[in-house]
Amino acid sequence: MSSLDPYAAMVHGLQGLRRRVERELALLGAMGVAADPLPHQIANVCRLLDAPELRHLLADGVGLGKTIQTLMLLNALRLQDSSHRTLLVVPDHLANQWLQELTTRGHSRASFLDDEAGDRPVDDPVRLIKPSALGAYLEDGPERYDLLVLDEPQSFTVAQRDALARARPFPQFLALTASPELGRPDMLQWFMSMLEPLRPGTQIDPLRAIRDDESRAVSDIAAGADGTMAFERDAFGRRICRWSRTDWPDYMPRRDYVRADVPPFARETALADTARRLLSKVHDGDATSRARALHRVGRAAREALASLPAGLHAPAENGDPEVGDSRLDALLDRMASLRGEASDARILIVAGDNDTVARLERILPSYLKEATEGDRRLRVGRLSRGEQNASDVEGAIRRNVDGVGGFVRGDDDILLLGDWAESGLNLHHGCENLVFYSCPWNVRSIDQLVGRLDRLRSGSGRAAETGRGQGRIGIHVITWAGSPEADIVDGLEQLGIFERPLPPMSVERAGTIDALLADLASGRRKTEALSELARMNHDGTGELERSLLASFDPYTPEAARELYGRMVYRAPLSGTLAPAREISRGREAEEAGLAAWLEMLGASRLIDYRRGLRDSLVENARYSTAWYGDLASADGVGERPFVLERFERRREGDRRATPYTGMEAFLIHRRHIADPPLRTAADREGKSYPLCFLDHGDPLHEQLCEAMIGCAERVFARDHIPVVSVRYPPGHRALEDRRELLVTVAARRSMLPYENVGALDAILSGVDPRDAPYLRRRARASLRADERWFSRIAPLRFVVEGIVFDLATDGLERVTIRHVEAVLDPRAENGRVRARSALKPSNSTKRLQEAARRRRDRAADMRVHPPSAADTKQRTVLVEEEWRRAEAETRSRAARRRAEASNDHRQARISEARALRIEKEAAAVAAIAAMRLDRLRSEPVEGTATVWQLILQISSDD
């Protein structure tokens, strides 16, 4: 493989190294995903990455972007350790959505496989499975996977959750749900067993155990202990990340609520009266289901009538009982109005049962012809009950994509949905109106359904920062006037559920609300029920009692906004070429700098970079492409100075290989990401290429940085300072100062002492061989957590410097970084920048060579500021506390095993053997913790400094 010339090596090595430093500053690469993270998302991911133990519940409210935060976390973990493996358990109906998010936004290879043994060897960084397949992964999963992620675990069966609680804990754990139901004792105990598996008492009475710890912490604080430390060590919420919509109102759309109470026809009035009589006589779930069915005019109402006791239903005295549907008339009027205001308005309709969904699917296109442009027929999609729970998961996913995918892509104008909650479905893309043709009778279903639209939207960060607002979503409710359902909607209005998301609530509180709504539906205590619901709207009751340490919680909105400002508005690093337009956000400057680097690679003919290409299949969509430069000819002749696996793999996988077979299509700027993101880009001939987002974590981006750094390392060997003559075309910025220039690029990191693999092997040699793989993975997870914490506090130090020898003063002079950037910019409007080895050193060259050696020694000795003594102390205290709890819980398990011994000698020997095995594990855990503490307390290790130097003789090409 040939080498780059020294000028090109410095130009592109500097850019690759700069991107590596930017990666550390971007939350260790977490912010490289194809999204524009918001303050609460950055704060949560930072909290997870810095934690001594990654075992958390991500419980942000509906629509606040838990998926994006998970992608950010996975990206950072994989960039830190390429062997990191994640097991992601998702509800069947969300599997396809997760796969798309992982590939289009998260830069991650992922596979969705069943639990068949033949499928298990696949080694993608992320594996998705359905909850029913969990059993096949619990026995050896903690040995094979680092992180277990559960999406919507409250939807798992009791048996599945119990199996997880009994299994050996994975080294890392993350649960995602906006509805953890922690007010339920069984869910509280389950979550605590997963979040705090080694905290004594959490398996029996978690709330009491945590309250005891908090009470002791309050006493310690009164005696002078640090409150923030106490929260991190003992608080109930220390491993629960939970933001609500009220914390971030400027990032969410506003809700416009409209209600239509329509006068019912005679038959409808009779059905509503029958439902009222039924509810006044019977108070159970079956009666409620039949009463709801009576509010529908199709098969559901007929079946409900057939099941009623004789004499309960009084048919209408006049009028044709089969004629008239007042709610359908109101729905058609509302649809015509919405599409009259905006002919391309897309609408989500909650229709109720499958029969109603099918009926509306037939009716709406013909009735709404006039509200559709031209001769195009109204397109209606549907998702019916049962389709998201099929036993054949592949079929379920296919039907879910067919039903919802057209609406998400913008192909369908209307989506009909049942009145059950579809947690996790993202239906907000281009849709701003939700119509409750059939209104659920419980607050949680309404909250989940409204949450399909009331979500963070593309560009919400920029909109909030510029004060533009986030737009509005319309919520429309249609009811029969005077019906039980209308009375329930009265109560829901008093509760405020249509104006804002559902706040957390206890089981008791949810039961009270259900009872009050039942009173309204039956006609009992209407005034008192409405008054009580209005009071509950403003009493601020949450799902649990307030933590005793809540006032010491450091994770506040103010702290999140301050962290966001540091992350997003940081000053660009040296070497970042100034963008053509003024940019206020540091992230945008980095994106512009990356685009400039690709242009520089094109100017050097290393990469064929083309931007602004039109997508032939998607209107107004543009993309960029990259491929090897003209050093690689069409017939493969010519040796390249580097190889990018991404190009090679694409080329080898196509039997019709051409020089452009491996071409990569990508986006660079977040403002160009479609909503939802496009998965492919099509060229003028209609050929599609996978579309990626070029940033930290993307394979092409990482390979490009690695290749350019490698080229520079080969050229700038120690004590070798090349001298090159560079000729610039007229008008190039570098010609503003033609003095000979010494460029020095240096980077150095400080780190924790190297992992002592031999010591860990010695520790694990004393445990049962069946436990060693798990303990090794768990130890590695703990050590990596400390390394992330250290890197976040003490990132790479990066220096770019330019020195000239001034003949007038006979001395050295430092030039501006902007001049260095100009000199190292091979782009030119007219002509090319040409570099070659200098034929003859000048007097300035000799002086600069002497200065270069002094600069090299100084750069090699530069120090990175390590964590402060206070930071280190806090970290060690938290690690010690985890060790103490883990050891206590492990020995308690051993004692319970011995207590199981019976008079049967064989059983007694088995119990004793199990207890000894657990005690050996406890001893290993203690030894690993001691090794971890020694590492934290030791002096940081200064890594080898990267120092590249180049002397440039600048001249004009005219």
LINBEL-V589048 format. One record per backbone hydrogen bond with DSSP energy under -1.0 kcal/mol. NH is the residue of the N-H (numbers start at 1). CO is the residue of the C=O. If there is no record, write none. Layout:
((NH	CO) (NH	CO))
//
This chain:
((9	5) (10	6) (11	7) (12	8) (13	9) (14	10) (15	11) (16	12) (17	13) (18	14) (19	15) (20	16) (21	17) (22	18) (23	19) (24	20) (25	21) (26	22) (28	24) (29	23) (30	27) (31	26) (32	29) (34	105) (35	33) (42	38) (43	39) (44	40) (45	41) (46	42) (47	43) (48	44) (49	45) (50	46) (51	47) (55	53) (56	173) (57	239) (58	175) (59	241) (61	243) (64	61) (69	65) (70	66) (71	67) (72	68) (73	69) (74	70) (75	71) (76	72) (77	73) (78	74) (79	75) (80	76) (81	77) (84	81) (86	125) (87	147) (88	127) (89	149) (90	129) (94	91) (95	92) (98	94) (99	95) (100	96) (101	97) (102	98) (103	99) (104	100) (105	101) (106	101) (108	102) (111	126) (113	128) (119	116) (120	117) (122	119) (126	109) (127	86) (128	111) (129	88) (133	130) (134	131) (136	133) (137	134) (141	137) (143	140) (144	140) (145	141) (146	85) (147	85) (148	172) (149	87) (150	174) (151	89) (152	176) (155	152) (156	153) (161	157) (162	158) (163	159) (164	160) (165	161) (166	162) (167	163) (172	146) (173	54) (174	148) (175	56) (176	150) (177	58) (184	181) (188	184) (189	185) (190	186) (191	187) (192	188) (193	189) (194	190) (195	191) (196	192) (199	196) (202	199) (205	201) (209	205) (210	206) (211	207) (212	208) (213	209) (214	210) (215	211) (216	212) (217	213) (218	214) (219	215) (220	216) (221	217) (222	218) (223	219) (224	221) (225	220) (230	226) (231	227) (232	228) (233	229) (234	230) (235	231) (238	235) (240	237) (241	57) (247	244) (248	245) (251	248) (252	249) (254	471) (256	473) (258	475) (260	477) (262	479) (269	265) (270	266) (271	267) (272	268) (273	269) (274	270) (275	271) (276	272) (277	273) (278	274) (279	275) (280	276) (281	277) (282	278) (288	284) (289	285) (290	286) (291	287) (292	288) (293	289) (294	290) (295	292) (296	293) (302	298) (303	299) (304	300) (305	301) (306	302) (307	303) (308	305) (312	309) (323	320) (329	325) (330	326) (331	327) (332	328) (333	329) (334	330) (335	331) (336	332) (337	333) (338	334) (339	335) (340	336) (341	337) (342	338) (345	342) (347	413) (348	433) (349	415) (350	435) (351	417) (357	353) (358	354) (359	355) (360	356) (361	357) (362	358) (363	359) (364	360) (367	363) (368	364) (372	369) (376	373) (381	414) (383	416) (387	384) (389	386) (393	391) (396	392) (397	393) (398	394) (399	395) (400	396) (401	397) (402	398) (403	399) (404	400) (405	401) (408	404) (409	405) (411	406) (412	406) (413	379) (414	379) (415	347) (416	381) (417	349) (419	352) (425	422) (427	452) (431	428) (434	474) (435	348) (436	476) (437	350) (437	435) (438	350) (446	442) (447	443) (448	444) (449	445) (450	446) (451	447) (452	449) (453	450) (454	450) (455	453) (456	63) (460	457) (463	459) (464	460) (465	461) (466	462) (468	463) (473	254) (474	432) (475	256) (476	434) (477	258) (478	436) (479	260) (481	262) (483	480) (487	483) (488	484) (489	485) (490	486) (491	487) (492	488) (493	489) (494	490) (495	491) (497	492) (500	496) (510	506) (511	507) (512	508) (513	509) (514	510) (515	511) (516	512) (517	513) (518	514) (519	515) (520	516) (521	517) (522	518) (524	519) (529	525) (530	526) (531	527) (532	528) (533	529) (534	530) (535	531) (536	532) (537	533) (538	535) (550	547) (552	549) (553	550) (556	554) (560	556) (561	557) (562	558) (563	559) (564	560) (565	561) (566	562) (567	563) (568	564) (569	565) (576	573) (586	568) (587	568) (589	585) (590	586) (591	587) (592	588) (593	589) (594	590) (595	591) (596	592) (597	593) (598	594) (599	595) (600	596) (601	597) (602	598) (603	599) (604	600) (605	602) (606	601) (607	601) (608	627) (609	607) (610	625) (613	623) (615	621) (616	682) (621	618) (623	613) (624	666) (625	610) (626	664) (629	606) (632	629) (633	637) (636	633) (648	644) (649	645) (650	646) (651	647) (652	648) (653	649) (654	651) (657	654) (661	658) (663	660) (664	626) (666	624) (667	692) (672	669) (673	670) (681	689) (683	687) (686	683) (689	681) (691	679) (692	665) (694	667) (695	693) (698	695) (702	698) (703	699) (704	700) (705	701) (706	702) (707	703) (708	704) (709	705) (710	706) (711	707) (712	708) (713	709) (714	710) (715	711) (716	712) (717	715) (720	717) (724	951) (725	836) (726	953) (727	834) (728	955) (732	729) (735	732) (736	733) (737	734) (741	952) (742	803) (743	950) (744	801) (745	948) (746	799) (747	946) (748	797) (751	941) (757	755) (760	756) (761	757) (762	758) (763	759) (764	760) (765	761) (766	763) (767	764) (771	768) (772	768) (775	771) (776	772) (777	773) (778	774) (779	775) (780	776) (781	777) (782	778) (783	779) (784	780) (785	781) (786	782) (787	783) (788	784) (789	785) (790	786) (791	787) (792	788) (793	789) (794	790) (797	748) (799	746) (801	744) (803	742) (804	813) (806	811) (810	806) (811	806) (813	804) (815	802) (820	816) (821	817) (822	818) (823	819) (824	820) (825	822) (834	727) (836	725) (838	723) (846	842) (847	843) (848	844) (849	845) (850	846) (851	847) (852	848) (853	849) (854	850) (855	851) (856	852) (857	853) (858	854) (859	855) (860	856) (861	857) (862	859) (872	868) (873	869) (874	870) (875	871) (876	872) (877	873) (878	874) (879	875) (880	876) (881	877) (882	878) (883	879) (884	880) (885	881) (886	882) (887	883) (888	884) (889	885) (890	886) (891	887) (892	888) (893	889) (894	890) (895	891) (896	892) (897	893) (898	894) (899	895) (901	898) (908	904) (909	905) (910	906) (911	907) (912	908) (913	909) (914	910) (915	911) (916	912) (917	913) (918	914) (919	915) (920	916) (921	917) (922	918) (923	919) (924	920) (925	921) (926	922) (927	923) (928	924) (929	925) (930	926) (931	927) (932	928) (933	929) (934	930) (935	931) (936	932) (937	933) (938	934) (941	751) (943	749) (946	747) (948	745) (950	743) (951	722) (952	741) (953	724) (955	726) (957	728))
//
